[in-house]
Structure formats: C-alpha cells, structure tokens
Amino acid sequence: MASVSPALAAALERVIGPMMAVPPYTLGYPSETAQSSYYIGDKHMTKKEITAVAKVMEPHDIWPENTRVHATMEGRTRVFEILQATSEPPDPSPLKSDDSGAIY
C-alpha cells in the first residue's frame, strides 16, 4: 500500500520503527528487556535513584505503589518529578534536595 502514494509511504515511515521494535519481555526495573510504568520518561533511573526517591517519599506518607516518577535534568541537577494519584490538590514545592544535588 505504501507504494501507491507518497502520503501512504510517509505514514508508513512514521509507524514502521515502533511497529517493528523488539518489545520489552517483562515488567520490572526498566531495562532493554523490561518495562515499568512507575518510572516514566526516556532517562532510565538507576536502582540507587529509585531507592533514594522512595526514602524521600516515605516521611511524607507517599508510597511508590501510588506514584509515577519522571526523571529529568535541569542543567547539571537531576530532578525527580513525583506524580501521585490523589484527590487532594498537589503541593508543588520540592520535598528535599540530597547530597548528590538531586531534587525531589
């Protein structure tokens, strides 16, 4: 069908990569063969970072099972955006900044 028109060929180019990509085989810690819906974004978090985020959330009664964490970089600072499923309005202020300079 892609050879019928330039528009169809362009549409095929947009979808062929994801369509033919090797999917993750398991759920769990994000890697080349596993995926996790808890740690979102294209910058994979390390196990050490996941542990640090959980420790920061605990005193605030935020549990990892009820969150998604998005890791980004702001300049040279690692920022972890904690997204929590809640009916309460969010408090957008940072929870903590640790010795590594990361902000939670």
Buried (B, 14 or more C-beta within 10 A) or exposed (E): EEEEEEEEEEEEEEEEEEEEEEEBEEEEBBEEEEBBEBBBEEEEBEEEBBEBBBEBBEEEEBEBEEBBBBBEEEEEEBBBBBEBEEEEEEEEEEBBEEEEEBBB
